[in-house]
Amino acid sequence: MLKSIRFRRSLRRASLLVASLAVLAAVSACNGSHTSHTSDGEGRGPSDTANLPAGKGTDANIPRLTWAVTGPIRSFDPAHGFDGTTWTGIQTVLEPLLKMDSNGKVSPALAADWKQPDPTHLDLTLRDGVKFWDGKPMTADDVVFSLERLIDPQVAAETASYFSNMKSVRATSSSTIRITLKVPQPEFPSYLALAMVIEKKHAVAAGDKLGGPTQLVVGTGAFKVTKYSPSTGATLERNDSYWGAKPTVERIELKVIPDAQSLKLAMQSGEVDGTFQVPLGESASWDALNNVKVGYATGTGNYFFILDTTRAPFDDIHARRAFASIVDQPGIIRAVFNDHASTSKSIASPLLWANLATSGQVATLYKSLPVIGNDVAKAKAELKQSRTPTGFSVTITTPSDSNPAFTPIAQALKESAKEIGIDITIKRVPGGQWLEKLGSKDRDPLGVLGYAALASTPMALPLSLVSSDSTPSPWSDYRSAGVAEAFRQYKAGADEQAQRKAAEAVVTDLATDLPFVPVAVPDVPIALSRKYVYAAEFSARNAFGGINWAANIRAAAK
């Protein structure tokens, strides 16, 4: 029974991450003329903002900013609004204890300071002078309440799986709290970017209506929600008693526009001032809008193939190497993402190392990893050494009604595989059925998945995918004694150097053993009216990193 519960929790967590990746990298098949880039720890930095209207801007007030989202804003209760669309609003009005900067480095938010006296304890000092919108001071009691909700089974928070290792949280003084973990978890501070603080008194009084249109929510953010409809959007007004720097935007209208074409027309006409939800496959037509600038930041999410190393044909390393050698990453990026994605040597993005390694260390590691794809001669040579020297047949299942990238990725693979005698059958099923099959023992030997890493650690995805006796993965039966030992060292690491060495070992072993074959790292887009600038470095962390994106919008200089 316990294993079944763990499996369902893991399935739910990955389902949410698949959904978040779909939001962060909305795609459709379309050719374009941009240049793809590599995600190898070199070259492009955390963001590619050549087209972004960036700069300091002016201090002039912006009376109203209209921002579009393509899906419903489900709730302003952070426990029940964990998706890319809803979080766009939540991050504007609520604040976490810690946040991530544009490079993924954990930094202060409502906690002014924090330290870990040992691997299972985290002590946080709360920022002085913080008040909720109604003028009441934020207390340690509010913080403890907000965190405890995340692991309360009665609340059933959608972010619960990220905090399942939290054993307890208590106030140690009026301005400090201590979090106790069940086992060491180096990436836990990153997850606190998802732990939004709300006012306890209001939340208790609101009950089940918390976050809804009638009771809303009370937070500490630079904006406060004053009007809200799940289907049409929300009105957010500037909190003039905010503890931090006052934004220049006075009011935000979050407007729900589900249709991508209607959204583009609204941007062109000036009805909408900005959005994060630019379909990457249609980016060329967005880039051509004459009163809009579109910027693209390198993402941290990954599309990849899963090879079942316990079953034929992928229980043979030569078959896995042959498969990896025919994956045409540049071709897929061109056809599916309109060249707004990075090629990748690993399922662990090089942008996830900010808390463990220097950029030079990351570049050295990724240079050492084998290149994926575009080598037919190598593929044929590896296949010849396998137990299936003349080729094999395999089925891959993709969703028919959700993320539009999976099927064209599979179609591109099918065409490349023909060259070496691998026959791939694509089976399309409803999204729920696809996800259930992918997470079952009846899964196909070949699968495709998209995963958005929310923790700023290269171990976020490997820890979820690699199985062990104590923590089986719902997505893969791959087990490795070497990787398991590196995981142990990573979790028990007494310092960042030990954790880095362990993480490097995991990334190297997975790139060599090939249970997972990376496909593409999609960019994260932002479209903004030329009347405004984004006065900070735009990065993938704007989605779930605890960053108040709206505070960075300023009027452009005339």
Buried (B, 14 or more C-beta within 10 A) or exposed (E): EEEEEBBEBBBBBBBBBBBBBBBBBBBBBBEBEBEBBBBBBBEBBBBBBEBBBBEEBBEEEBEEBBBBBBBBBBBBBBBBBBBBBBBBBBBBBBBBBBBBBBBBEBBBBBBBEBEBEEBBEBBBBBBEEBBBBEEBEBBBEBBBBBBBBBBEEEBEBBBBBBBBBBEEBEBEEEBBBBBEBEEBBBBBBBBBBBBBBBBBBBBEEBEEEBBBBEBBBBBBBBBBBEEBEBEBBBBBBBBEEBBBEBBBBBBBBBBBBEEBEBBBBBBBEEBBBBBBBBBBBBBBBBBEBEEBBBBBBBBBBBBBBBBBBBEEBBBBBBBBBBBBBBBBBBBBBBBBBBBBBBBBBBBBBBBBBBBBBEBEBBBBBBEEBEBBBBBBEBBBBBBEEBEBBEBBEBEBBBBBEBBBBBBBBBBBBBEBBEEBBBEBEBEBBEBEBBBBBBBEEEBBBBBBBBBBBBBBBBBBBBBBBBBBEEEBBBBBBBBBEEBBBBBEBBBBBEEEEBBBBBBBBBBBBBBEBBBBBBBBBBBBBBBBBEBBBBBBBBBBBBBBBBBBBBBBBBBBEE
